[in-house]
Protein backbone atom coordinates (compact mmCIF):
# COMPACT_ATOMS: atom_id res chain seq x y z
CA UNK A 1 0.00 0.00 0.00
CA UNK A 2 1.29 3.43 -0.89
CA UNK A 3 0.78 6.18 1.65
CA UNK A 4 -2.88 5.88 2.71
CA UNK A 5 -5.41 3.44 3.99
CA UNK A 6 -6.86 0.40 2.27
CA UNK A 7 -10.18 -1.35 2.29
CA UNK A 8 -11.03 -4.91 1.34
CA UNK A 9 -13.37 -6.03 -1.37
CA UNK A 10 -16.51 -7.68 -0.10
CA UNK A 11 -16.02 -10.41 -2.70
CA UNK A 12 -12.51 -11.38 -1.72
CA UNK A 13 -11.87 -10.18 1.81
CA UNK A 14 -9.40 -12.36 3.67
CA UNK A 15 -10.61 -14.25 6.65
CA UNK A 16 -10.14 -12.56 9.96
CA UNK A 17 -10.03 -13.87 13.47
CA UNK A 18 -8.24 -17.08 12.55
CA UNK A 19 -5.93 -18.41 15.19
CA UNK A 20 -2.39 -19.18 14.05
CA UNK A 21 -1.75 -22.85 13.34
CA UNK A 22 -0.35 -24.80 16.26
CA UNK A 23 3.30 -25.75 15.92
CA UNK A 24 5.25 -28.72 17.24
CA UNK A 25 8.90 -29.71 17.76
CA UNK A 26 10.50 -31.07 14.58
CA UNK A 27 11.09 -34.50 16.14
CA UNK A 28 7.31 -34.92 16.42
CA UNK A 29 6.46 -33.50 12.99
CA UNK A 30 8.91 -35.97 11.44
CA UNK A 31 6.29 -38.69 11.84
CA UNK A 32 3.89 -36.85 9.54
CA UNK A 33 6.61 -37.05 6.91
CA UNK A 34 7.36 -40.59 8.02
CA UNK A 35 3.92 -42.02 7.23
CA UNK A 36 4.68 -41.26 3.59
CA UNK A 37 8.44 -41.88 3.61
CA UNK A 38 8.82 -44.82 6.01
CA UNK A 39 5.72 -46.63 4.73
CA UNK A 40 7.61 -47.42 1.50
CA UNK A 41 9.39 -50.12 3.51
CA UNK A 42 6.18 -52.07 3.06
CA UNK A 43 6.81 -52.53 -0.68
CA UNK A 44 10.22 -51.03 -1.63
CA UNK A 45 12.34 -54.13 -0.73
CA UNK A 46 10.01 -56.37 -2.74
CA UNK A 47 10.09 -54.05 -5.76
CA UNK A 48 13.88 -53.81 -5.47
CA UNK A 49 14.17 -57.60 -5.49
CA UNK A 50 11.91 -57.88 -8.50
CA UNK A 51 13.88 -55.21 -10.37
CA UNK A 52 17.44 -56.13 -9.38
CA UNK A 53 17.43 -59.60 -7.83
CA UNK A 54 20.79 -60.32 -6.19
CA UNK A 55 21.92 -56.79 -7.15
CA UNK A 56 19.26 -55.29 -4.91
CA UNK A 57 21.68 -54.29 -2.07
CA UNK A 58 24.08 -52.58 -4.49
CA UNK A 59 21.28 -50.77 -6.34
CA UNK A 60 19.87 -49.69 -2.97
CA UNK A 61 23.31 -48.36 -2.04
CA UNK A 62 23.14 -46.14 -5.13
CA UNK A 63 19.67 -45.04 -4.02
CA UNK A 64 21.03 -44.15 -0.57
CA UNK A 65 23.90 -42.20 -2.14
CA UNK A 66 21.46 -40.20 -4.27
CA UNK A 67 19.26 -39.63 -1.22
CA UNK A 68 22.03 -38.22 0.96
CA UNK A 69 24.18 -36.48 -1.67
CA UNK A 70 21.48 -35.20 -4.04
CA UNK A 71 17.93 -35.07 -2.67
CA UNK A 72 18.85 -33.92 0.84
CA UNK A 73 21.01 -30.91 -0.19
CA UNK A 74 18.43 -29.80 -2.77
CA UNK A 75 15.52 -29.87 -0.34
CA UNK A 76 17.61 -28.11 2.28
CA UNK A 77 17.73 -25.23 -0.23
CA UNK A 78 14.00 -25.52 -0.94
CA UNK A 79 13.25 -25.36 2.78
CA UNK A 80 15.24 -22.14 3.06
CA UNK A 81 13.20 -20.42 0.34
CA UNK A 82 9.73 -21.90 0.63
CA UNK A 83 9.16 -21.89 4.35
CA UNK A 84 5.37 -21.50 4.23
CA UNK A 85 4.95 -25.06 2.97
CA UNK A 86 4.56 -24.48 -0.78
CA UNK A 87 7.48 -26.70 -1.74
CA UNK A 88 9.56 -26.71 -4.90
CA UNK A 89 6.68 -25.66 -7.15
CA UNK A 90 6.60 -22.25 -5.45
CA UNK A 91 10.26 -21.64 -6.32
CA UNK A 92 9.64 -22.22 -10.01
CA UNK A 93 6.48 -20.11 -9.91
CA UNK A 94 8.53 -17.20 -8.56
CA UNK A 95 11.34 -17.73 -11.08
CA UNK A 96 8.98 -17.90 -14.07
CA UNK A 97 6.36 -15.16 -13.76
CA UNK A 98 3.49 -14.68 -16.19
CA UNK A 99 1.76 -17.30 -18.28
CA UNK A 100 4.95 -19.27 -18.87
CA UNK A 101 5.25 -19.78 -15.12
CA UNK A 102 1.55 -20.60 -14.76
CA UNK A 103 1.65 -23.26 -17.47
CA UNK A 104 4.83 -24.74 -16.01
CA UNK A 105 3.17 -24.90 -12.60
CA UNK A 106 0.12 -26.62 -14.11
CA UNK A 107 2.38 -29.26 -15.66
CA UNK A 108 4.16 -29.80 -12.35
CA UNK A 109 0.82 -30.05 -10.57
CA UNK A 110 -0.02 -32.84 -13.00
CA UNK A 111 3.06 -34.74 -11.87
CA UNK A 112 2.35 -33.87 -8.22
CA UNK A 113 -1.17 -35.23 -8.65
CA UNK A 114 0.36 -38.40 -10.13
CA UNK A 115 2.67 -38.69 -7.13
CA UNK A 116 -0.02 -38.18 -4.49
CA UNK A 117 -2.80 -40.16 -6.21
CA UNK A 118 -0.49 -43.12 -6.85
CA UNK A 119 0.63 -42.87 -3.21
CA UNK A 120 -2.99 -43.43 -2.20
CA UNK A 121 -3.71 -46.22 -4.68
CA UNK A 122 -0.37 -48.02 -4.32
CA UNK A 123 -0.47 -47.84 -0.52
CA UNK A 124 -4.03 -49.20 -0.47
CA UNK A 125 -3.07 -51.96 -2.90
CA UNK A 126 -0.07 -52.97 -0.80
CA UNK A 127 -2.14 -52.86 2.39
CA UNK A 128 -4.59 -55.20 0.68
CA UNK A 129 -1.65 -57.44 -0.33
CA UNK A 130 -0.58 -57.74 3.29
CA UNK A 131 -4.16 -58.56 4.31
CA UNK A 132 -4.82 -61.28 1.71
CA UNK A 133 -1.47 -62.96 2.45
CA UNK A 134 -1.94 -62.99 6.20
CA UNK A 135 -2.67 -66.57 7.31
CA UNK A 136 -5.41 -65.48 9.70
CA UNK A 137 -7.16 -63.08 7.30
CA UNK A 138 -6.69 -64.96 4.03
CA UNK A 139 -9.65 -67.26 4.72
CA UNK A 140 -11.93 -64.19 4.75
CA UNK A 141 -10.39 -62.06 1.99
CA UNK A 142 -8.72 -64.62 -0.27
CA UNK A 143 -9.02 -63.56 -3.90
CA UNK A 144 -10.52 -60.20 -2.97
CA UNK A 145 -7.37 -58.10 -3.33
CA UNK A 146 -8.91 -55.68 -5.87
CA UNK A 147 -12.13 -55.09 -3.92
CA UNK A 148 -10.26 -54.78 -0.64
CA UNK A 149 -8.15 -52.03 -2.25
CA UNK A 150 -11.33 -50.22 -3.33
CA UNK A 151 -12.72 -50.60 0.19
CA UNK A 152 -9.62 -49.06 1.74
CA UNK A 153 -9.77 -46.10 -0.68
CA UNK A 154 -13.48 -45.62 0.03
CA UNK A 155 -12.76 -45.68 3.75
CA UNK A 156 -10.06 -43.05 3.22
CA UNK A 157 -12.51 -40.82 1.32
CA UNK A 158 -15.20 -41.27 3.99
CA UNK A 159 -12.82 -40.19 6.73
CA UNK A 160 -12.00 -36.98 4.85
CA UNK A 161 -15.66 -36.35 4.04
CA UNK A 162 -16.43 -36.56 7.74
CA UNK A 163 -13.51 -34.31 8.59
CA UNK A 164 -9.81 -35.04 9.02
CA UNK A 165 -7.18 -32.96 10.77
CA UNK A 166 -3.42 -33.39 10.81
CA UNK A 167 -2.77 -35.57 13.83
CA UNK A 168 0.79 -35.50 15.13
CA UNK A 169 0.00 -37.91 17.95
CA UNK A 170 -1.70 -40.40 15.61
CA UNK A 171 1.19 -40.25 13.15
CA UNK A 172 3.63 -40.94 15.99
CA UNK A 173 1.50 -43.85 17.21
CA UNK A 174 1.56 -45.35 13.71
CA UNK A 175 5.19 -44.71 12.70
CA UNK A 176 7.13 -45.48 15.88
CA UNK A 177 5.74 -49.03 16.41
CA UNK A 178 6.15 -49.75 12.71
CA UNK A 179 9.83 -48.79 12.74
CA UNK A 180 10.44 -50.74 15.94
CA UNK A 181 8.81 -53.84 14.44
CA UNK A 182 11.03 -53.45 11.37
CA UNK A 183 14.10 -53.24 13.60
CA UNK A 184 13.06 -56.50 15.30
CA UNK A 185 12.49 -58.28 11.98
CA UNK A 186 15.73 -57.01 10.45
CA UNK A 187 17.68 -57.89 13.60
CA UNK A 188 16.31 -61.42 13.51
CA UNK A 189 17.12 -61.62 9.78
CA UNK A 190 20.73 -60.57 10.36
CA UNK A 191 21.02 -63.23 13.06
CA UNK A 192 19.75 -65.78 10.54
CA UNK A 193 22.32 -64.67 7.98
CA UNK A 194 25.16 -64.88 10.51
CA UNK A 195 24.08 -68.30 11.73
CA UNK A 196 23.89 -69.72 8.19
CA UNK A 197 27.08 -68.71 6.33
CA UNK A 198 26.07 -70.77 3.29
CA UNK A 199 23.38 -68.18 2.50
CA UNK A 200 26.05 -65.55 1.96
CA UNK A 201 27.86 -67.96 -0.32
CA UNK A 202 24.74 -68.41 -2.46
CA UNK A 203 24.34 -64.63 -2.72
CA UNK A 204 28.02 -64.12 -3.65
CA UNK A 205 27.73 -66.71 -6.41
CA UNK A 206 24.63 -64.96 -7.73
CA UNK A 207 26.62 -61.71 -7.85
CA UNK A 208 29.59 -63.36 -9.54
CA UNK A 209 27.29 -64.49 -12.34
CA UNK A 210 26.89 -60.81 -13.32
CA UNK A 211 30.64 -60.13 -13.65
CA UNK A 212 33.33 -58.26 -11.71
CA UNK A 213 32.74 -55.39 -9.28
CA UNK A 214 33.02 -52.76 -11.99
CA UNK A 215 30.25 -54.47 -13.94
CA UNK A 216 28.19 -54.89 -10.77
CA UNK A 217 28.39 -51.19 -9.94
CA UNK A 218 27.52 -50.21 -13.51
CA UNK A 219 24.53 -52.56 -13.53
CA UNK A 220 23.43 -51.23 -10.15
CA UNK A 221 23.52 -47.66 -11.44
CA UNK A 222 21.43 -48.72 -14.44
CA UNK A 223 18.90 -50.51 -12.24
CA UNK A 224 18.68 -47.67 -9.70
CA UNK A 225 15.91 -45.70 -11.52
CA UNK A 226 13.54 -48.64 -10.93
CA UNK A 227 14.06 -48.13 -7.18
CA UNK A 228 13.53 -44.38 -7.26
CA UNK A 229 10.20 -44.49 -5.43
CA UNK A 230 12.33 -44.93 -2.30
CA UNK A 231 13.06 -41.19 -2.62
CA UNK A 232 9.49 -40.20 -1.74
CA UNK A 233 8.96 -38.10 1.34
CA UNK A 234 11.09 -35.02 0.70
CA UNK A 235 8.27 -33.01 -0.84
CA UNK A 236 6.09 -33.95 2.12
CA UNK A 237 8.91 -32.87 4.43
CA UNK A 238 8.83 -29.29 3.15
CA UNK A 239 5.03 -29.20 2.89
CA UNK A 240 4.70 -29.68 6.68
CA UNK A 241 7.01 -26.72 7.44
CA UNK A 242 4.20 -24.51 8.84
CA UNK A 243 3.71 -27.10 11.61
CA UNK A 244 7.36 -27.01 12.72
CA UNK A 245 8.18 -24.88 15.74
CA UNK A 246 11.07 -22.52 15.29
CA UNK A 247 12.53 -19.92 17.65
CA UNK A 248 10.98 -16.90 19.35
CA UNK A 249 12.90 -14.60 17.03
CA UNK A 250 11.11 -16.10 14.00
CA UNK A 251 7.98 -14.07 14.74
CA UNK A 252 9.80 -10.78 14.20
CA UNK A 253 11.82 -11.81 11.14
CA UNK A 254 10.56 -12.23 7.56
CA UNK A 255 12.82 -15.29 7.26
CA UNK A 256 12.15 -17.80 10.08
CA UNK A 257 15.67 -19.18 10.46
CA UNK A 258 14.68 -21.31 13.45
CA UNK A 259 11.93 -23.10 11.54
CA UNK A 260 14.18 -23.52 8.50
CA UNK A 261 16.94 -25.03 10.60
CA UNK A 262 14.57 -27.43 12.32
CA UNK A 263 13.09 -28.47 8.96
CA UNK A 264 16.56 -29.29 7.69
CA UNK A 265 17.12 -31.40 10.81
CA UNK A 266 13.85 -33.20 10.11
CA UNK A 267 14.82 -33.90 6.50
CA UNK A 268 18.31 -35.10 7.44
CA UNK A 269 17.06 -37.35 10.25
CA UNK A 270 14.34 -38.90 8.07
CA UNK A 271 16.84 -39.47 5.24
CA UNK A 272 19.37 -41.16 7.57
CA UNK A 273 16.73 -43.39 9.18
CA UNK A 274 15.35 -44.42 5.81
CA UNK A 275 18.82 -45.00 4.36
CA UNK A 276 19.75 -47.36 7.18
CA UNK A 277 16.45 -49.24 6.94
CA UNK A 278 16.60 -49.57 3.15
CA UNK A 279 20.22 -50.74 3.20
CA UNK A 280 19.55 -53.36 5.87
CA UNK A 281 16.28 -54.58 4.35
CA UNK A 282 17.70 -54.88 0.83
CA UNK A 283 20.60 -56.98 2.12
CA UNK A 284 18.64 -59.47 4.23
CA UNK A 285 15.84 -59.87 1.70
CA UNK A 286 18.34 -60.52 -1.13
CA UNK A 287 20.15 -63.14 0.97
CA UNK A 288 17.18 -64.86 2.63
CA UNK A 289 14.32 -64.76 0.10
CA UNK A 290 14.51 -67.18 -2.86
CA UNK A 291 13.69 -65.83 -6.35
CA UNK A 292 10.51 -67.90 -6.70
CA UNK A 293 9.11 -66.21 -3.56
CA UNK A 294 9.64 -62.60 -4.58
CA UNK A 295 8.55 -62.94 -8.20
CA UNK A 296 5.24 -61.26 -9.05
CA UNK A 297 2.46 -63.36 -7.57
CA UNK A 298 4.81 -65.05 -5.08
CA UNK A 299 4.29 -64.98 -1.30
CA UNK A 300 6.97 -62.28 -0.84
CA UNK A 301 5.82 -60.11 -3.76
CA UNK A 302 5.12 -56.59 -2.46
CA UNK A 303 5.72 -57.68 1.14
CA UNK A 304 9.31 -58.85 1.46
CA UNK A 305 9.88 -57.86 5.10
CA UNK A 306 6.45 -59.18 6.12
CA UNK A 307 7.39 -62.49 4.49
CA UNK A 308 10.53 -62.66 6.65
CA UNK A 309 8.54 -61.71 9.76
CA UNK A 310 6.25 -64.72 9.26
CA UNK A 311 9.08 -67.06 8.29
CA UNK A 312 11.50 -66.13 11.07
CA UNK A 313 9.27 -64.99 13.95
CA UNK A 314 6.06 -66.95 13.45
CA UNK A 315 2.59 -66.08 12.28
CA UNK A 316 1.67 -64.34 15.54
CA UNK A 317 4.42 -61.74 15.29
CA UNK A 318 4.04 -61.69 11.51
CA UNK A 319 0.36 -60.81 11.87
CA UNK A 320 1.25 -58.00 14.26
CA UNK A 321 3.71 -56.74 11.64
CA UNK A 322 1.04 -57.05 8.93
CA UNK A 323 -1.43 -55.01 10.99
CA UNK A 324 1.16 -52.30 11.63
CA UNK A 325 2.06 -52.23 7.92
CA UNK A 326 -1.58 -51.98 6.83
CA UNK A 327 -2.09 -49.14 9.29
CA UNK A 328 0.90 -47.07 8.15
CA UNK A 329 0.12 -47.68 4.47
CA UNK A 330 -3.45 -46.50 4.99
CA UNK A 331 -2.14 -43.46 6.88
CA UNK A 332 0.28 -42.76 4.01
CA UNK A 333 -2.78 -42.51 1.78
CA UNK A 334 -4.31 -40.09 4.26
CA UNK A 335 -1.13 -38.01 4.19
CA UNK A 336 -1.25 -37.91 0.37
CA UNK A 337 -4.93 -36.93 0.40
CA UNK A 338 -4.22 -34.15 2.89
CA UNK A 339 -1.31 -32.99 0.72
CA UNK A 340 -3.51 -32.65 -2.37
CA UNK A 341 -6.27 -30.94 -0.38
CA UNK A 342 -3.69 -28.30 0.60
CA UNK A 343 -1.83 -28.14 -2.72
CA UNK A 344 -4.70 -27.69 -5.19
CA UNK A 345 -6.49 -24.79 -3.41
CA UNK A 346 -3.14 -23.10 -2.85
CA UNK A 347 -2.31 -22.79 -6.55
CA UNK A 348 -5.40 -23.07 -8.73
CA UNK A 349 -8.48 -21.19 -7.40
CA UNK A 350 -6.57 -18.02 -6.53
CA UNK A 351 -5.42 -17.60 -10.14
CA UNK A 352 -8.81 -18.50 -11.60
CA UNK A 353 -7.60 -21.84 -12.96
CA UNK A 354 -10.04 -23.93 -10.96
CA UNK A 355 -13.65 -23.49 -9.87
CA UNK A 356 -14.12 -21.75 -6.54
CA UNK A 357 -15.56 -24.95 -5.03
CA UNK A 358 -12.15 -26.66 -5.23
CA UNK A 359 -11.21 -24.63 -2.16
CA UNK A 360 -13.80 -26.70 -0.25
CA UNK A 361 -12.68 -30.05 1.10
CA UNK A 362 -15.61 -32.36 0.49
CA UNK A 363 -16.19 -31.80 -3.26
CA UNK A 364 -12.45 -32.09 -3.86
CA UNK A 365 -12.32 -35.35 -1.88
CA UNK A 366 -14.97 -36.83 -4.18
CA UNK A 367 -13.00 -35.79 -7.28
CA UNK A 368 -9.80 -37.33 -5.89
CA UNK A 369 -11.65 -40.51 -4.91
CA UNK A 370 -12.85 -40.76 -8.51
CA UNK A 371 -9.23 -40.44 -9.70
CA UNK A 372 -8.22 -43.18 -7.24
CA UNK A 373 -10.85 -45.51 -8.64
CA UNK A 374 -9.76 -44.92 -12.24
CA UNK A 375 -6.07 -45.53 -11.44
CA UNK A 376 -6.89 -48.65 -9.42
CA UNK A 377 -8.98 -50.08 -12.25
CA UNK A 378 -6.31 -49.27 -14.85
CA UNK A 379 -3.57 -51.01 -12.86
CA UNK A 380 -5.87 -53.69 -11.39
CA UNK A 381 -4.56 -52.75 -7.94
CA UNK A 382 -1.08 -54.06 -8.79
CA UNK A 383 1.68 -52.81 -6.48
CA UNK A 384 4.48 -53.56 -8.95
CA UNK A 385 2.49 -52.11 -11.86
CA UNK A 386 2.07 -48.75 -10.12
CA UNK A 387 5.72 -48.47 -9.11
CA UNK A 388 6.75 -46.82 -12.39
CA UNK A 389 3.99 -44.19 -12.26
CA UNK A 390 4.80 -43.44 -8.63
CA UNK A 391 8.51 -43.09 -9.35
CA UNK A 392 7.77 -40.79 -12.31
CA UNK A 393 5.79 -38.38 -10.15
CA UNK A 394 8.42 -38.38 -7.41
CA UNK A 395 11.35 -37.92 -9.79
CA UNK A 396 9.80 -35.07 -11.78
CA UNK A 397 9.12 -33.16 -8.56
CA UNK A 398 12.70 -33.76 -7.44
CA UNK A 399 14.00 -32.71 -10.85
CA UNK A 400 12.00 -29.48 -10.66
CA UNK A 401 13.26 -28.88 -7.10
CA UNK A 402 16.89 -29.34 -8.18
CA UNK A 403 16.44 -27.08 -11.21
CA UNK A 404 14.70 -24.40 -9.16
CA UNK A 405 17.40 -24.53 -6.48
CA UNK A 406 20.11 -24.26 -9.16
CA UNK A 407 18.55 -21.17 -10.76
CA UNK A 408 17.83 -19.54 -7.40
CA UNK A 409 21.39 -20.02 -6.16
CA UNK A 410 22.75 -18.72 -9.48
CA UNK A 411 20.67 -15.55 -9.22
CA UNK A 412 21.90 -15.12 -5.65
CA UNK A 413 25.51 -15.28 -6.84
CA UNK A 414 26.31 -18.54 -5.03
CA UNK A 415 27.90 -20.10 -8.10
CA UNK A 416 29.71 -23.08 -6.54
CA UNK A 417 26.61 -24.36 -4.75
CA UNK A 418 24.56 -23.60 -7.86
CA UNK A 419 26.96 -25.71 -9.97
CA UNK A 420 26.56 -28.60 -7.53
CA UNK A 421 22.77 -28.36 -7.79
CA UNK A 422 23.06 -28.36 -11.58
CA UNK A 423 24.96 -31.64 -11.29
CA UNK A 424 22.18 -32.98 -9.08
CA UNK A 425 19.70 -31.80 -11.72
CA UNK A 426 21.58 -33.86 -14.30
CA UNK A 427 21.39 -36.94 -12.03
CA UNK A 428 17.64 -36.57 -11.59
CA UNK A 429 17.18 -35.85 -15.29
CA UNK A 430 18.93 -39.10 -16.18
CA UNK A 431 16.96 -41.01 -13.57
CA UNK A 432 13.66 -39.53 -14.73
CA UNK A 433 14.29 -40.24 -18.41
CA UNK A 434 15.51 -43.77 -17.67
CA UNK A 435 12.41 -44.45 -15.60
CA UNK A 436 10.13 -43.07 -18.32
CA UNK A 437 11.81 -45.17 -21.03
CA UNK A 438 11.71 -48.31 -18.90
CA UNK A 439 8.15 -47.77 -17.63
CA UNK A 440 6.22 -45.29 -19.78
CA UNK A 441 2.97 -45.89 -17.91
CA UNK A 442 4.03 -43.20 -15.42
CA UNK A 443 4.32 -40.47 -18.04
CA UNK A 444 1.04 -41.64 -19.61
CA UNK A 445 -0.82 -41.29 -16.31
CA UNK A 446 0.86 -37.93 -15.63
CA UNK A 447 -0.10 -36.73 -19.13
CA UNK A 448 -3.75 -37.51 -18.44
CA UNK A 449 -3.56 -35.55 -15.18
CA UNK A 450 -1.83 -32.64 -16.95
CA UNK A 451 -4.40 -32.52 -19.77
CA UNK A 452 -7.23 -32.74 -17.26
CA UNK A 453 -5.80 -29.87 -15.19
CA UNK A 454 -5.19 -27.75 -18.29
CA UNK A 455 -8.73 -28.34 -19.56
CA UNK A 456 -10.25 -27.51 -16.19
CA UNK A 457 -8.05 -24.42 -15.95
CA UNK A 458 -9.16 -23.01 -19.32
CA UNK A 459 -12.84 -23.70 -18.62
CA UNK A 460 -12.58 -22.27 -15.11
CA UNK A 461 -10.84 -19.10 -16.28
CA UNK A 462 -13.62 -18.62 -18.84
CA UNK A 463 -16.46 -19.30 -16.37
CA UNK A 464 -14.97 -17.10 -13.65
CA UNK A 465 -14.22 -14.22 -16.02
CA UNK A 466 -17.26 -12.28 -14.77
CA UNK A 467 -16.06 -12.13 -11.16
CA UNK A 468 -14.97 -8.70 -9.93
CA UNK A 469 -11.44 -10.05 -9.26
CA UNK A 470 -10.45 -7.33 -6.77
CA UNK A 471 -9.30 -8.28 -3.29
CA UNK A 472 -8.61 -4.83 -1.86
CA UNK A 473 -8.76 -1.12 -2.67
CA UNK A 474 -5.77 1.01 -1.74
CA UNK A 475 -5.52 4.81 -1.97
CA UNK A 476 -2.47 6.88 -2.79
CA UNK A 477 -3.50 9.54 -0.24
CA UNK A 478 -6.26 10.56 2.11
CA UNK A 479 -7.72 13.04 -0.41
CA UNK A 480 -8.31 10.21 -2.87
CA UNK A 481 -10.20 8.27 -0.25
CA UNK A 482 -12.26 11.28 0.81
CA UNK A 483 -13.19 12.24 -2.78
CA UNK A 484 -14.12 8.62 -3.61
CA UNK A 485 -16.50 8.47 -0.66
CA UNK A 486 -18.10 11.77 -1.70
CA UNK A 487 -18.84 10.42 -5.20
CA UNK A 488 -20.97 7.49 -4.04
CA UNK A 489 -24.73 7.12 -4.63
CA UNK A 490 -25.60 8.51 -8.08
CA UNK A 491 -23.35 11.58 -7.99
CA UNK A 492 -21.30 11.11 -11.20
CA UNK A 493 -21.19 9.38 -14.57
CA UNK A 494 -18.33 6.90 -15.03
CA UNK A 495 -16.57 7.27 -18.37
CA UNK A 496 -13.80 4.86 -19.41
CA UNK A 497 -10.80 6.69 -20.90
CA UNK A 498 -7.67 5.30 -22.50
CA UNK A 499 -5.70 8.36 -21.30
CA UNK A 500 -6.04 11.12 -18.72
CA UNK A 501 -4.46 13.74 -20.97
CA UNK A 502 -6.49 16.98 -20.77
CA UNK A 503 -7.01 17.18 -24.55
CA UNK A 504 -8.22 13.60 -24.67
CA UNK A 505 -10.63 14.17 -21.78
CA UNK A 506 -12.09 17.32 -23.34
CA UNK A 507 -12.73 15.51 -26.61
CA UNK A 508 -14.23 12.56 -24.73
CA UNK A 509 -16.57 14.82 -22.73
CA UNK A 510 -17.76 16.60 -25.88
CA UNK A 511 -18.44 13.26 -27.54
CA UNK A 512 -20.36 11.87 -24.54
CA UNK A 513 -22.51 14.95 -24.01
CA UNK A 514 -23.21 15.24 -27.73
CA UNK A 515 -24.58 11.73 -28.25
CA UNK A 516 -26.03 10.84 -24.84
CA UNK A 517 -28.33 12.49 -22.33
CA UNK A 518 -25.82 12.63 -19.52
CA UNK A 519 -26.48 14.94 -16.61
CA UNK A 520 -24.05 15.74 -13.83
CA UNK A 521 -20.26 15.62 -13.63
CA UNK A 522 -18.15 12.98 -15.35
CA UNK A 523 -15.66 10.75 -13.58
CA UNK A 524 -13.07 9.62 -16.12
CA UNK A 525 -11.59 6.22 -15.29
CA UNK A 526 -8.20 5.14 -16.62
CA UNK A 527 -7.05 1.62 -15.72
CA UNK A 528 -3.42 0.47 -15.82
CA UNK A 529 -2.85 -3.28 -15.67
CA UNK A 530 -0.12 -5.09 -13.77
CA UNK A 531 2.80 -6.55 -15.70
CA UNK A 532 1.93 -10.14 -14.78
CA UNK A 533 -1.33 -10.58 -16.69
CA UNK A 534 -1.73 -14.18 -15.53
CA UNK A 535 -2.87 -13.03 -12.09
CA UNK A 536 -6.58 -13.49 -11.50
CA UNK A 537 -7.13 -11.67 -8.20
CA UNK A 538 -5.34 -8.72 -6.69
CA UNK A 539 -5.58 -5.31 -5.02
CA UNK A 540 -5.96 -2.06 -6.95
CA UNK A 541 -4.63 1.37 -6.10
CA UNK A 542 -6.74 4.51 -6.65
CA UNK A 543 -5.65 8.09 -7.19
CA UNK A 544 -8.67 10.42 -7.43
CA UNK A 545 -8.56 14.14 -8.19
CA UNK A 546 -10.96 16.85 -9.28
CA UNK A 547 -10.51 18.63 -12.63
CA UNK A 548 -12.98 21.51 -12.80
CA UNK A 549 -16.53 20.12 -12.67
CA UNK A 550 -15.33 16.60 -13.44
CA UNK A 551 -13.12 13.99 -11.78
CA UNK A 552 -10.24 11.75 -12.78
CA UNK A 553 -9.87 8.26 -11.30
CA UNK A 554 -6.52 6.64 -12.01
CA UNK A 555 -6.50 2.93 -11.21
CA UNK A 556 -3.20 1.03 -11.14
CA UNK A 557 -2.17 -2.60 -10.47
CA UNK A 558 -5.46 -3.96 -11.89
CA UNK A 559 -5.74 -7.49 -13.28
CA UNK A 560 -8.47 -6.75 -15.87
CA UNK A 561 -9.99 -3.52 -17.21
CA UNK A 562 -13.65 -4.53 -17.52
CA UNK A 563 -13.78 -6.14 -14.08
CA UNK A 564 -12.17 -3.09 -12.48
CA UNK A 565 -14.69 -0.69 -14.02
CA UNK A 566 -17.51 -3.03 -12.95
CA UNK A 567 -16.16 -2.97 -9.42
CA UNK A 568 -16.08 0.84 -9.41
CA UNK A 569 -19.63 0.79 -10.78
CA UNK A 570 -20.80 -1.23 -7.79
CA UNK A 571 -18.77 0.80 -5.34
CA UNK A 572 -19.74 4.30 -6.55
CA UNK A 573 -23.26 3.49 -7.83
CA UNK A 574 -22.95 6.11 -10.61
CA UNK A 575 -25.75 7.63 -12.68
CA UNK A 576 -24.41 5.96 -15.81
CA UNK A 577 -21.39 4.11 -17.17
CA UNK A 578 -20.03 4.99 -20.61
CA UNK A 579 -17.61 2.56 -22.27
CA UNK A 580 -16.30 2.51 -25.82
CA UNK A 581 -16.43 -0.41 -28.26
CA UNK A 582 -13.33 -1.34 -30.25
CA UNK A 583 -15.24 -3.04 -33.12
CA UNK A 584 -12.39 -5.53 -33.62
CA UNK A 585 -12.71 -9.29 -34.23
CA UNK A 586 -14.43 -10.90 -31.26
CA UNK A 587 -12.27 -14.03 -31.19
CA UNK A 588 -9.08 -11.95 -31.04
CA UNK A 589 -10.62 -9.77 -28.33
CA UNK A 590 -11.66 -12.83 -26.31
CA UNK A 591 -8.15 -14.29 -26.46
CA UNK A 592 -6.64 -10.94 -25.47
CA UNK A 593 -8.99 -10.69 -22.53
CA UNK A 594 -8.27 -14.26 -21.42
CA UNK A 595 -4.50 -13.81 -21.55
CA UNK A 596 -3.98 -10.13 -20.83
CA UNK A 597 -7.16 -8.79 -19.16
CA UNK A 598 -7.87 -6.36 -21.98
CA UNK A 599 -9.92 -6.52 -25.15
CA UNK A 600 -13.56 -5.70 -25.89
CA UNK A 601 -14.04 -3.96 -22.55
CA UNK A 602 -17.56 -2.63 -23.20
CA UNK A 603 -19.25 -5.95 -23.93
CA UNK A 604 -17.37 -7.68 -21.11
CA UNK A 605 -18.35 -4.96 -18.67
CA UNK A 606 -22.00 -5.30 -19.70
CA UNK A 607 -21.83 -9.09 -19.23
CA UNK A 608 -20.30 -8.72 -15.75
CA UNK A 609 -22.92 -6.18 -14.67
CA UNK A 610 -25.81 -8.33 -15.95
CA UNK A 611 -24.56 -11.29 -13.95
CA UNK A 612 -24.10 -9.19 -10.83
CA UNK A 613 -27.58 -7.74 -11.18
CA UNK A 614 -29.12 -11.19 -11.59
CA UNK A 615 -27.35 -12.45 -8.46
CA UNK A 616 -28.16 -9.38 -6.34
CA UNK A 617 -31.15 -7.40 -7.68
CA UNK A 618 -31.05 -3.77 -6.54
CA UNK A 619 -32.74 -0.47 -7.19
CA UNK A 620 -31.07 2.44 -8.93
CA UNK A 621 -28.92 0.55 -11.40
CA UNK A 622 -26.79 2.82 -13.59
CA UNK A 623 -27.48 3.26 -17.27
CA UNK A 624 -24.89 1.57 -19.46
CA UNK A 625 -23.88 3.25 -22.72
CA UNK A 626 -21.72 1.31 -25.17
CA UNK A 627 -20.19 3.94 -27.42
CA UNK A 628 -18.71 3.11 -30.82
CA UNK A 629 -15.34 4.83 -31.11
Secondary structure, DSSP 8 states (H G I E B T S, - for coil): --SS-EEE-TTT----S------B-HHHHHHHHHHHHGGGGGTHHHHHHHHHGGGHHHHHHHHHHHIIIIIHHHHHHHHHH-TTTTHHHHHHHHHS-HHHHHHHHHHHHHHHHHHHHHHHHHHHHHHHHHHHTSTTTHHHHTT-HHHHHHHHHHHHHHHHHH-----HHHHHHHHHHHHHHHHHHHHHHHHHHHH-HHHHHHHHHHHHTT-SHHHHHHHHHHHGGGGGGGGTTHHHHHHTGGGB---GGGGGSSS-HHHHHHHHHHHHHHHHHHHHHHHHHHHHHHHHS-HHHHSTTSTTTT-HHHHHHHHHHHHHHHHHHHHHHHHHHHHHHHHHHHHHHHHHHHHTGGGTSS-GGGGSHHHHHHHHHHHHHHHHHHHTT-HHHHHHHHHHHHHHHHHHHHHHHHHHHHHTT-HHHHHHHHHHHHHHHHHHHHHHHH-THHHHHHHHHHHHHHHHHHHHHHHGGGS--EEEEEESSHHHHHHHHHTTTT-EEEEE-S---HHHHHHHHHHHHHHS---SEEEEEEEEE-S-TT--SEEEEEEEEEETTEEEEEEEEES-HHHHHHHHHHHH--SEEEEEE----HHHHHHHHHHHS-S-HHHHHHHHHHHHHHHS--SS--EEEEEE-
